[in-house]
Amino acid sequence: MCRSKKAKLSDGRSIFTNKHQPNDLFESLPQDILCLILSKLPLNEIVRTSTLSTKWRHTWTSCTKLRFDGAMMCGNGTSSKERCTQNFIERVNAILKQCGATAVEEFKIKFPFDNMLVGHLNSWVKFAVSSRAKNLAIDLEPEDFRCCKYRHRFPFELFDKRSMSHLETIYLSMVSLKAQPSFTGFPNLKVLDLRLVDVSSNDLQVVLSSCINLERLSIVLCDLCDHITVSLPRLQHLHVSHSDIYKIHFVSKNLRTFVYDGTMEPLDLSESLQLRHADMHFPWLTLEHAITELPRAMPHAENLNLSAYLQLKVLHLPEGASKFSHLKHLQLKLGFSSYNQDNLLSLASFLKAAPVLEDLDIHFLHHSFPLQDFEKLPIRCLPPCRHDHLKRVLITGFHGTRGEIELAAHVAVNSTRLEHFVIDSAMRGVNNTWLMLRPKGRDMFLCMARENARKYITGKVAQGALFDVI
């Protein structure tokens, strides 16, 4: 208990001051608050707090977030790879030997895979299991994963029903999954993130089917070389990227977000009635697939971002074709070859496939020369097709070519309730080194593009709508 003594100020007033100020400002904090503060620090810094005082000597051992990151624990020294791996193993083992936490919130191992780790990884996972870890991450991805064919086998046998029920989040990288016959699933798992995981379609379906409360699933760089069909009633977010899957069929009525990056494969999310946002990236795609297969695959999507190198041809949507019956916001990021640029009018098929569309963004990612008067090329048009819900249109990378003019004119003429139409001659988010032209030459061509926009589009925009050319 601190003693107080009386002191006089220069004006004669008296105050009481503490004779002894505490040296440790954290001394009076409860143990759980101290552990919370420590959990915000890197693990090597947490361990160093043991040198602060006698009280702090063992405080770190109750930390509930154990993140073993090789880069932070071993640094970027000049030690050999073998020495660095050995140091990491020794430090992890030393820390776990002293750790007294009985309930671990997060347990993470992040270190490039090395054969020296094989004998220790399972013992570390066993520690996480016995500590009732809620979040488990095993990240063994090397700098160049293409040079490493080995995957560490995930030790399902270390889990019993009780430990399985504790896990809420799992992140696995550079491991193999082989479900055991006795595997009963992770009943409370909400997030599963798989990257560079070696797993068969059958084993993945066994694992997923038993995760009845799964809300987020990410599959990245996993080659199943097969189809996958699974029912996940509570799944809300699905991410599939650069994974060799022949067909994707998820029965997930509560799915809200879908992200896909890869080749066009059969996809079925038709039962995802709550799908709000789909983000699709294709290295190559035909317009026919885009406007016929995607509406059939996810007819309930409300927002679609589509990025692709697109093969175009003059195409009219066939009668009775599937449509995006709920799509309100569409963003297209399109690259295409030079011989396709005169077929841009066929992109109007997207509008016909989305009858309730309200917002349309088109970003052209292709350098083109503006249409010039001496070419005397006719401006073509399609039969009238009203888009009564379309309110806002943005076109970037507009260079004033005939195809771009025809598409923009079609949108303007058929959008009777349009409120704002913006044409931007600059390409956004890409290299603006335009055909190796000098700045003066590039500015001249962009000026011609803007002039074409005003010349051919201005009189076609609905009365009362704002029309901006940038």
N, C-alpha and C positions, 0 to 999 in steps of 0.2 A: 504494500500500500504506500502511495507517494505522500511524503510530508509536504506541507505548505508553509511558506514563510512570508512575513509582511515586508513590503517594499514601498518606498515613497517615490512619487514622481516629482518632476521639477516644479510643478504648480502646487505641491503640498499634499495632493491627494494620495491615499494609500490603496494598494492592490495586493492580492495574494497570488503568489506564483508557486509552481511545483518545483520542489527542490531537486527531484530526480525525474528527468524525462525518459520514457522508455526508449531503448536503443532499437527495438524491432517494432515497426509500425504495424506489422501483421500479427503481432503476438497475441492480440486479443480476439482475433478472428476464429470462428469455429472451424473444426477440422474439415467439414464438408465444403466450406467456402474456400479454404486453402487448396483443396484438391481440385476444385473447379478452376481456380486461377492457374494452377499448374497444368491443367489439361489444355490450356491455350498455348503452351510452349512446346517447342521441339523436344523430343525425348532426351537428347543429350544435354540440353539446358536444364531439364527437370532434374536429372541425376546430379548435376552440378550444384543444385540448391542444398544438397546435403552438407556442404562445407560452410554454410552461412552461420549456423549456430547449433547448439545441442538439440534444440527443439526441432530444427529443420532436418536433422540428420536422417530421420526415418519417415518424414512426412511424405516424400516422393513415392515411397513404396506402396502407398494407398491410392495412387493415381489410377483412375479407371479407364484412361485412354492410352493404350500402348501402341505407338506408331514407330516401327523400326524401319527407318529409311536409310538405305546404304549411302546415298549421296550426302546426307546430312551427318551421319554418324562417322563416316570414314573420310569425308572430304575429297578433294581432288589432288591428293598428294602424288608423289612420284613412286609410291610402292607398286610392286608387281601386282597383277590381278590375283595371283594365288595368295599373296600376303594380305591384300585388301579383303578377300573373301574370308580368310582365317580370322582377321581382326573383327570382322562383322559377326561371325559366328561366336567368337569369344565374348564380345560385348553383349550380344543378345542373351546368351546363356547366363552371363554374370548378373544381368539385370533381372531376368526371370527368377533366378535363384533367390534374390532378395525381395522380389515383389510379393506383397502381402495382400493384394486386393482379392477379395473373394467373389466379387461381381464385376466383371470387366465390361464396360460399355462398348469399347472398340479395340480390336486387335488387328494390326496391320503389319505385314511383311512386304517390303519393297526392295528387291535386290535382283540384279540380272542373274538369270539362272546359271549355276555352276554345279558340276558334279559333286563338289565338296559339300554342297548344301543338302544332298539327298538324305544323309543320315540324320539330319537335324530338323528338317521341315515338319516331319510328322510329330516329333516331340513338341515342337512349338504349337502346332495345331492342337495337340493333346492338352497343352496348357490352356489354350483358349477355350477348349471344350469344358475342362474342369473348372474354369473361372466363369462359366455361364455367359460367355461373350454374346452380345447382341448383334454386333457388326463385325464381320470377318472379311479380311482382304488379303489375298495371296497374289502379289504382283511380281512375277518373275521375268517380265519382258526384257530382253537384252536390247542393246542399241540397234543391232541389225538382226531382227527376228528371223530373216530368211536364212541365216547361217546356222540356226539352231533348230534341229528337228525333234529334239527330245522334249517331252512334256512330263511334268511330275504328276504322278497319279494321285488324285484327290482321295484321301483316306476316309471313305464313308464308314469303314468299320469302327472308327473311333467314336462315332456318334451313337448314342442310344436315344430312346424316345424323349427323355427329359431334356437332354442337351439340344436335340433337334428343335424342340419347342421354344428354346431361348432365342434362336437366331432370327433376326429381322432383316438383315442386309448381308449379301454375299457378293464379293467381287473376286473373280478368278481370272488370272492371265498366265498363259503358258503352262496350263495343267491339262490333264486328260480326265474325262468323266466316264466312269464305268459303273453304272448303278448295280448295287448288290441285290441278290434275290430277296434279302430281308429288308431292303430299303422301304421305309414307310413314309418318307417325305418330311419336309420342313413346314409344319402346319401354320406357323406364324410368320413365315418369310414374306416380306413385302417388296423387296428389291433384289433382283438377280442380274448381275452384270458379267457377261462372259466375253472375253477377248482372247483371241488366239488359243482357243480351247479345242482340244481334240475330242470330239464326241460324235457318236453315231446318231442318226435320226431317232432310232428306237430308244436309245438311252436318254436322249434329251426329252423325248415325249414322256418317258417314265418319270423323270425328275420333275418336269413341269406339271404333269397331271396330278402330282401329289402336293403341289404348292397351291392350295385352294384359295389362299388369301393374297396371292401375288398381285401387286399393283403396278410395278415397273419391271420391264424386261428389256435388256440390251444384248444383242448378238452381233459381235463385230469380228471380222476376220476369222470366222469359224466355218470350215468347209465340211458340211454335212453330206454333200453329194447325194442328196435324197430329198424327198418332200417332207413337210412337217404339218401335222394336223393335230390341234390340241384345243381343249376347252378351258378357258381361264375366266371365270365369271366376274372377277373383280379387277381384272387388268385394265389399267387406265392409260399407260404409256408404253408403246412398243417401238423399239429401234432396231433395225436390221441393216447392217452395212458391210459391203464387200465380203459377203458370205455366200458360198456356193450352195444355194438351196433351190431345188428344182420347182417347188411349189410351196406357197405359204397360205395356210388356211387356219385362221384363228376364230374361234367362236367366243367372242368377248363383247357382250352387250354394253358394257360400261367403258369401252375403249374411247379415249378422247383425243389422243395424240399418236400419230404414226409417222415415223421417219424412216425413209428407205434410201439407200445409196448402192446402186449396183445395176446389173443388166436386167432387162425386162423379162420377168418370169411370171407364170400364172399366180395370181394373187386373189384371195377371197376374204374380204372383210365385210361382206354384205350384211352380216348380222350385227355389225357394230353400229347400233342405232344412235349412239351418243357421240359419234366421231365429229370432233370440232376442227381439228387441224391435221393436214397431211402435208408432209414435206418430202418431195420425191426428186432424186438426182439420178439421171441416166447418162452414161457415156455416149449412148447412141439410141435413137428412138425414131420410129416412123410415126407420122401424124395419124395414120390409120389406127395404130395401137393406142395412141394417146387418147383419141376421142371415142373409141369403142370399148377397149379393154378396161381402162381406168374407171369410167362410170359404172361398169358392171361390177368391178372389184370393190368399190367403195361408194355406193350411190348416196350415202347419207352424209358425206363430208361437207362441211360448211366453208372451210378455208383450204385452198390448195396452192402450194408453191411447187411449181414444176420447173426443173432445170435440166436441159438436155441439149445434145447436138442432134438437131432434128432433120429428118429427111422429109421434104415437103413434096406434095404433088397436088394437082387440082382435085379436090375431093369434096363431095357433098355428103352430109350425114344421111344415111339411109333411113327411110321411114320405119318406125318401130324400134330403132336402136335405143340402147340403154342411155339414160341421161343422169347428169348430176342434179337430182331433183331438189337438193337442199343447198347447193353451192352458191354462196353469196360473195366470196372474195377469191379472186384468181390472180396469181402472179406467175408470169412466164419469163424465164431466163433462157433465151434461145440462141444457139449458134447453128450455123448451117453453111453449106458450101455455096460457092459463087453461082453455080448454075441453078440453085434453088431460089435465088432472091426474087425472081419474077413470079414465084408461086406463093408469095406471102398472103395473098388474098384468101388462100385456102384455110388460113388460121381462123377465118370467120366461123368455121365449123365448131370451134370451141364455144362460141356464143350460143349457137343453136343447141349445143349439148348441155348448156347451163341456163335454162329458161328463167331462173329467178336471180341471176347474177346482178350484184349491185356495184362492185368495185373491180376494175380490171387494170392490172399493171403488166405491161409488156416491155421487157428489157432486151433489146437486140445486142448481141455480142459479136457482130460481124462488121468489118469495114467495107463500105460500098461507096460508089460515086453517085452524086445526085443526078437526077434526070435533067437533061438540058433540052431547050426548045428545038435545037437543030435535029434532035433524034426523031421528032415527030411520031412518037409512039402513042397509041391510043390508051386512054385510061379506062380499064375494064371495070365492070360492076356485076354483082350477083343479083338474083331476084330479091325483092324486098323481104326482109325478115325482121320484124320489130323486136326490139329488146326493151320492153316497157319498164323494167326494174333497174336498168343500168343508170347509175348516178355519177360515177367518177371514173375517169380514164386517164392513165398516165402511160406515155410511150417514151422510152429513153433509147439512145443510140439511133435516133431517127436521122438518116442521112439524105432523105429526100429522093430515094429511088422509086421507080414506078410501083414495085410491089408494096413498099411502105405507104405510098400515097393511096393506093387502091384500098388497102386494109383500113387505114385511118378514115378515109372517106366513107367506107361501108359502115364503120362503127358510128360515125357522126350522123349519117343520114338516117340510120335505123334506130337510134337511141333518142326517142322523143322526149324523155324526161331527164335528159342529161343535165347535170348541174355544173360540172367542172371538167374540162378537157385540157390536159397539159401535154405538149410535145417538147421533148428535150433532145437537142442534137448531140449532146455528150453521152458517151457510154459510161455508165456508173459501175465502179468496182472492178474495172479492168484496166490494162495498160493502154494509155492514151497516145502511145507513139503511133500515130495514124499513117499507115502506109509509108513510113519513113520520110514523111514530108517535114519540111521546116515549119516552124510555128506560123509564119506568114501564109504559106500555102495551105496549111491545115485550117487556119482561120477563114481563108477564102472559101474552102469547100463547105465548112460548117455554116458559113453565112448563106451559101447557096441552098443548103438543106433547109434552113429556117425560112428562106424566101419561098421555097416550094411548099412548105407547110402552110404559110399564109395564103399563097396563090390558089392552092387546090382544096384546102380544108375550111378556111374561114367561113365561106358562104353556106357550108353544109351543116354547121353546128346548130343545134336547136336554139330557138330564140330564147333569150334570157339566160342561157348558160355562159359561164366564163370560159374563154378560150385563150390560153397562154402558150406562147412559143418562146422557148428559152435557148 
